Amino acid sequence: MTHTPEPTAPLKALPLQIVIVGAGFTGCCLAVQMVRTATVPLAITLIEPNSHLGRGLAYSTVDPDHRLNAPAYVHSMLPDDAFHFTSWCLNNQVLERDPEALWSDGGLYFRRSDFGLYIEDTLKQHADWPATGCTITHLQDKAVGLFNRDGRWRVTTGKGNDVAADRVFVTTGNPVPRLPATFDSELAAHPGVLENPLNNPRLNTIASQSRVLLVGSSLTALDVLATMLRQDHQGPIVVLSRHGLRPKQQAPIPEPLLKARTPEGIAALPGNILLGRILRPVPAYFLEHGQALTLRGMVKALRAKTKEVQKEGANWYAVFDDMRDALWQLWPQLPAQEKRRFLTKMRTWYDVHRFRTVPQSDQRVRSAEARGLIRFCVARLKSVSAVNADSHLEVVMREKGQGDDIRRPFDVVINCTGLDAVKGMQANPFLVAASDSGYIRRDACSLGFEVDAHCRAVNSEGVALHTLRVLGPPTVGSFGDPIGAMFIAAQIYRMLPEVQESFKVNSNLDDDQLLIFHTRVPLM
Ligand SMILES: Cc1cc2nc3c(=O)[nH]c(=O)nc-3n(C[C@H](O)[C@H](O)[C@H](O)COP(=O)(O)OP(=O)(O)OC[C@H]3O[C@@H](n4cnc5c(N)ncnc54)[C@H](O)[C@@H]3O)c2cc1C
């Protein structure tokens, strides 16, 4: 799959031209679901700078200890077939190659790299889909501009391509991690500082005896620790977090889902087992009838229901998961100031319950902690600075309950504070261009871009555009938690009927309107 775009004679094509900007999980999942459900022929172009599709930030890792943070059945490109990925793994002997994927509770926690392979393979299988007359091609390039003339779009790219489109879908995903403000700004270039630890080969070169500080105790920290422990790191490791909250462990696997390890077991289970939960009405106990939804009301309902189920011998997971699965319906009902309150007061608490540990890594980390190799500390980071370019870093922090700041030397400081949405968007020229032209606008919490219930981009005048849609993590401000693979797949599933309906209206465009000015390469 090499892609050297060059001008060609204009193609005459009847299908509607669809451009998807970004081919991580969201872009690929959208293309696959769109092809399968199309009501008119579609020529889909995925614009993505990476040669491998479906990897994005989450699944580019090749580290064998970076696993999916939920069981296999929570990961599928087809939300009405929750076991699509599990079946792919069984058909491709993944468990034979990676027996550690099977955890002692019966759950399958495959490597993220295998999920990346599954996404790409599934995409390729849909590249030419005669049943609906659709095709998918890849333009290996980075989108940098967006223009609209007479209702048609043009996406321009870094390599000088100019791609015409009837519809544009923005699936640019997660922003790359950036250093928080407590770090001196020049430190991003310091050899001892890892600004972005995701898929960073420098993790593999950390000297075994070095003193290492991880800032943040999220799942990224768990990934980093898993890698360092595999490399038999011997120096002291400190994991600093402000609240001292750590991601919770996985919920027990529900009894019926333990069967989802063989083709026969899978065949006996309903494929829409998770989609059904996400699409069902909000559980009544979250809604105080006749009153506007508030954060306080939601938390009160959550607490009361948790107490109730605990009395019956159940645990908090079921109630929390009710809220998580219904959040896409609850969140839009919250006023903007309530959403902001959630971000300042509850975000960390929500995240540690929501994004749960990979059991294989968690066990290894807890055992290293018991041996004194890793210390988790609750502290506020005051500053990180370099003593000089090639020596150690000086960290000033104040531990919880201590009156004074302490100053400590570290050889390596790793940023595990998560993804900075605002800085990430500012660094993406396509998003900057689309926003500057007023085609998209920030949501009320500035976490991403505002969309309506059908993921239509809301422009600077407040109008929802049916020809421009935004999906996945950049819609977090509009839906609360469209982050995990299953929630993204379900978001696409919910949106598509309305999209397919709108395609029918446009399917009789003139050939002239469908000129394209670049060579796209089929996915072979
Ligand atoms: C480290 C990590 C681990 C995760 N693990 C899990 C997990 O185990 N299970 C789970 O359910 N969820 C997990 N997630 C959540 C994750 O958000 C989703 O699963 C999903 O991968 C998001 O996919 P995406 O395509 O929207 O974003 P991304 O993966 O970020 O992909 C976006 C793509 O858009 C491309 N792009 C961006 N800008 C442009 C442009 N201007 N032009 C062209 N292309 C562009 C990028 O190159 C990239 O390939 C994880 C997230 C992270 C960050």
The ligand as an ORCA input file, in Angstrom:
! r2SCAN-3c Opt
* xyz 0 1
  C      -3.411      5.089     25.082
  C      -4.875      4.812     24.901
  C      -5.371      3.535     25.143
  C      -6.724      3.271     24.981
  N      -7.181      2.010     25.229
  C      -8.475      1.723     25.035
  C      -8.966      0.399     25.250
  O      -8.233     -0.494     25.665
  N     -10.281      0.162     25.016
  C     -11.131      1.143     24.592
  O     -12.313      0.875     24.360
  N     -10.692      2.410     24.394
  C      -9.404      2.719     24.601
  N      -8.947      3.993     24.383
  C      -9.906      5.019     23.954
  C      -9.759      5.430     22.488
  O     -10.104      6.802     22.498
  C     -10.711      4.795     21.518
  O     -10.736      3.415     21.700
  C     -10.364      5.037     20.035
  O      -9.111      4.477     19.764
  C     -10.398      6.459     19.550
  O     -10.138      6.385     18.170
  P     -10.080      7.645     17.232
  O      -9.948      7.137     15.854
  O     -11.241      8.539     17.496
  O      -8.828      8.450     17.707
  P      -7.276      8.210     17.473
  O      -6.917      6.850     17.861
  O      -6.603      9.325     18.176
  O      -7.072      8.344     15.899
  C      -7.273      9.557     15.213
  C      -6.597      9.470     13.876
  O      -6.828     10.680     13.172
  C      -5.657     11.020     12.465
  N      -5.668     12.474     12.232
  C      -5.680     13.468     13.147
  N      -5.663     14.660     12.518
  C      -5.643     14.413     11.196
  C      -5.596     15.242     10.041
  N      -5.569     16.573     10.144
  N      -5.570     14.643      8.825
  C      -5.606     13.295      8.701
  N      -5.631     12.455      9.767
  C      -5.645     13.019     10.998
  C      -4.520     10.570     13.371
  O      -3.323     10.357     12.623
  C      -5.087      9.289     13.966
  O      -4.712      8.148     13.236
  C      -7.601      4.301     24.557
  C      -7.102      5.583     24.320
  C      -5.755      5.841     24.482
  C      -5.243      7.219     24.196
*
